[in-house]
Amino acid sequence: MLKDAVAKGLFDVLLKEGEDRKALMDPLLSPYYGDYDGIPPIFLSVSDSETLCDDTLVLYDKLKKQGHRVQLVIEHGLCHAYPILPYMPEARKTLEKAFAFADKI
């Protein structure tokens, strides 16, 4: 997906200043810029080798600093969205943690 976007020049907006760059701060494009007041507890999972790992860590830190109830599970060397692949032992382990988190709410 990212390779295709780069090949088509869709990342030009990242390198520009002005209105195009401001669009990247839209909470619908980047959840980091969202307003999380009044949200329910959030469970995050990520692999340390996936593209969105740093984004997940930044969001987790933001939520913690704002006093939100949030849990983060980091696995090693897995693909993006690995918990949706229940045949993987790591996915089952993460899902068990997510269900345990939800049970505490």
N, C-alpha and C positions, 0 to 999 in steps of 0.2 A: 504494500500500500504506500509506504513512504517513498520507496524507490520510484514508483510510478508518478507520485506527486512531484518529486524533484525533476524527473525527466520531462514533465509537462510544464515546468516552470511555475508551479503553484506555490512555491515557497518564496517567491519574490517579495511577497508582502512582509515576510520576516525581516527582510533587509532594508525596508523602507522606513521612513519617518512619516509622521502626519496621520491623517485619517485612516489610512489602510492599517497602520500598525495599531491604532486605537481599537480597531475592530477585534483584534486578538484578545483584548481585555474584556470582551463580552462574556458574562458568566455562562451563556449557552455554549460558547466555544471553549472556555477554560473555567472549569468549576472552581479553581482557586480564587477567582474574583467574585464568587457568589456570596450571598448573604446567608449565613447559617444560623441566624437567630431562630430559636424555637424548633430546631430540627430534632428528630428522634436520634437515639444513639446510632453510630455508624460503624460498620465492620469493613475494614479494608484488607485486601490481600494482593500481593504482588510478588513477582519473581525478581531477584536481584539482577537478572540478565536481560530484562525486557526494557523496551524503550520508555515506558511510562513509570519506571521505578522512581526516578528522581521526582517526578510530578506527584506521585503518591506520597513520598516522604514529606514533601513540602506541604501538601494538603493536610497530612496527619499532624505535622507540627503546628500548623495554623489552627486546626480544630482543638488540639490540646491546649494551646495558649489561650484560646477563647473559652476554655472550661467545658468543652463538649465531651460527652462520653464517647470515646472512640477506641477501637482496638485495631491493631495492625499485625498482620502475619506476613513475614517475608520468607519465601522459599528460595532455594538456590538452583539456578540453571534451568528454569522451566520457561515454557512459552507464555505469551500473553493470554489471560483469561483461563489459565490452567484449571481452576476449580470446576469449570463446566465439562471437564473430561473425567468422569468418575471412575474410569478404568485405571487411572493413575493413583498410586498409593498416596502421593502428596496431595492430590485433589481431595481424596476422601478425608485425609487428616485435616485439611483446611476447612472442609465443609463441617466436620465434627466440631471444630473450634467456632465456626460461625453459628451453628445451631446452639452450642453451649452459651455463646454470647447472647443470642436472642432469648434463650430460656431465662436469663438473669434479668431481663427487662421487665 
